[in-house]
Amino acid sequence: MESGELAPILTQGLTKLDIAAPPEAIAAFEAYYDLLEERGQSVNLTSISGAEDVARLHFLDCIALLNAYDFKGSRVIDVGSGAGFPGAPLKITEPSLDLTLLDSTGKRVSFLSELCLVLEMDALCIHARAEDAGREPGKREAYDIAVSRAVAQLNVLCELCLPFVRLGGVFISMKGADCDEEIESARNAVKVLGAEIRECYDYIIPGTEIKHRAVVIRKISPTPDMYPRRFNRIKKRPL
């Protein structure tokens, strides 16, 4: 299946999700797919390949977050962005958001910068570790929304992501639908970091039977200055 065949999958998926995308979005996703296929092997961006799987398991999965929370006009940081998920698909579908893509791997940040150039997408790409960037003025408690699709336990992700979120803003973590135990284990971390679990938005990726969950965590008080800790400490003694 070639990139041109993404169009019906994405169009049908957007209809199923009841999300309106700008007219140029489909062409942007086709160019995104082409760049992923071209660069993916050398940079180790994703194990998912082929137009149908990328369209559903990456693009539509990320776009579904627009039903979990109102992103319009928000300042958003994607922590551990990797190949740009979920930040880039969100920006393509909702261009009004102000996007920062953060990753600790130089090759991935180079890919993200190239992606922004190819798509003419206005986004800031930052090469840094989350625990370092989360302490920097201009980034700490500066974003309306932090999002992450990174593979890590929720209590760990909370410590890495919540420091970026302003009071009243949210951290949205993309998880599988079977994450109840993980959520319970993260409740202490959520509380210590100045937040509360607002809601969980469950959805099925269009065209599949895969059920995913967006865990929406609201910032209600400042994150204590001691967080985030160094990553080895976070990993060794998670909150």
N, C-alpha and C positions, 0 to 999 in steps of 0.2 A: 504494500500500500504506500503510495507516494504522498508527499505533504499536501498536495491539492485535495486529497480525499479526506483531510481533516474537517473540511467545511461542513458537510452534512452531519458529522458526529457532533461537532461543537454547536452547530445551530440547533439540532434536536436536543442536545444536553442543556443548553441555555434555556430553551423553551420549557423543558422539564423542571428546571430549577426556578423558572419564572424570573429570570434575570435578564435585563436588557443590556446589551453591549453596544458600543459605538460601531458605526459601519466599517471602520478600518480594523476592527479587532481580529477578524478571521484571518486577514492577510498577515497581521502581526504574529499571530500564533503559528501560521505556516512558516514564516521566516524564523521564528523561535525554534520550531521543530527541526528545520534544516540545519541550523547552527548547532543544535544539540547532537544531531546525527554526525555532523562533521567533526566536532570537537570532543564528543563524549568519550571516545575510547582513550584518547591521549591524556585527558584530564581526569578521568574516572568520575564523571559527573552523576551518572545514574545507571542502575542495572536494568532499567526499563527501556525498551526500544520498540520501534515499529509505531507507525502513525496512530493506529487505533488505541494501543495501550497508553501511549504518551498523552493522547487527547483525553482519554478517560481518567487514567490513574494519576496523571500529573495535572493537566490543565483544568479539567472539570472538578477534580477533587479540591483544588485550591480555590477556584471561582466560587464554590459552594459556601465559602466563609462569608461571602457578602450577604448571605441570609442569616448568619449568626449574629451580626452586629452592623451598625451603620458606619461605613467607612468614608462616606462622602466628605471631602474637604479635610480629612484627618491627616495628621503627621504620623507616619507609620514607619517602624523599624522591623525588618525581618532579620532575626537573630539566627546565625548559622545557616545562611541562605543557600549555600551550595550551588546548585544550578539555577537558583532564582526562585525557588519554591518556599512559601507561597507568594512572596512579594511581587514578582514580575507579572504573573497572571492576574493578580488583583489590580495592579496598575493599568494593565492593558484593558481590563474590563471596566474599571472605575478610574479614569484618568485624573479626576480631581484630587486624588490623594497625593500627598507629599511623601515620597518613598526613599528610605535608606536601606541598602542591602549590606549586611555585615557578615563577614566570614573570616576565619582565622587562617585559611589556606591561600597563599598567593596565587596559585594557578587558577583557583576557582574565582577569585576576585578579578583576575585578568579576563576570564570568560565573561563574568558579569559586566565588566566595562565594555567588552566587545559587543555583548548583547544589547546594552543600552545604545551603543553607537549604531548598530545595524537597525534597531527598531526605532531609532530617534526618540528614545524614551528618556525623559528627564528624571533621573534617579541618582542618588549619591551612593557610590560603592566604596566601602571601607574595609581595609585589610587590618584586622585587629582581633584580639581575643575578647570575648564578651565581658569577662570579669575585669579587664582593663578599661575597655571603652565605657562600661557602666559607671565608672568613677569620674569620667571626664566632664568638666563644665561644658554645657551645650548639648550634652547627651544624657546625663543623669537626670531622671525625672523630667524629661523634655518632650516625650512623645505621647500622643493621644492613645496610640495602640502599638503594642509589641506583639508580633506573631512569630511562631516557630513551628517548624515541621521536623525539627531535629530529633534524632533517635536518642533519647535519654529519659530517665525517670522524671516524673512531673515535679517532684520536690527539688531536683537538681535544676531543671529548667526554670523553675520559679526564682531561684536565687540568681540565675544568670540574666533573666529577662525583666523581672519586676523593677530592678533599679532604674531601668530606662523609662518607666511609665510615670506620667504626671499624676497628681492627685485627681481622682475622678476618672482617670483613663483605665484601660484594660490590657491585660495580657491574654492572648488567645493561643492555646496550645492545641495542635492537631494530634488526635489520638485515635486508636481503634475503639470500637464500641464497647469492648470488654475491659474497660479501664477503671471500673468501680473501685477495685482494691488499690490501684495506684492513686486515685483521687483521695481515698481515705488516708493513705500513707503520707499524702502531701499537705494535709490540713494544718499540721503544725508549722510547716514552712510558710504556707500562705499567711497564717496569722502573724508569725514573727516578722515577716517581710512587709507587713502593713497592708494586707489585702484580705479579700473574702471571695469565696467562690460564688459567682453571680448566677450562672446557669450552665447547663450542658445542652448543646444543639446537636442532635443526632440526624444524620442524613444518609441516604443511599446514593452512591455515585451513579449518575444516569448511565443506563445501558449495562449495568452490572448488578450483582447481588451483594456488593461490598458495602457494609455499613460502617461509617466513620463518625467520630464525635469531635466537636470543637468545644473545649473547656474554656469558658469565659470567666476570667478572674479580675475583679475590680480592685483598684488601688484606693484605699480609704484613709491611709495615713502615711507619712514619709517612711521610706525604708531606712532603718538604722544605719549609721555611717559605716559600721563594721562590715556591711554586706555590699557587694559580693566579696567573698573570701577568695584566696588563691584556689585554682581549680583542683589541685591535689588535695586540699583540705575539704573542698566541697564533696569530692568523690569519696574521700576516706570517711568523713563524718557528715553525711547529708542531714539537713535539718529535719 
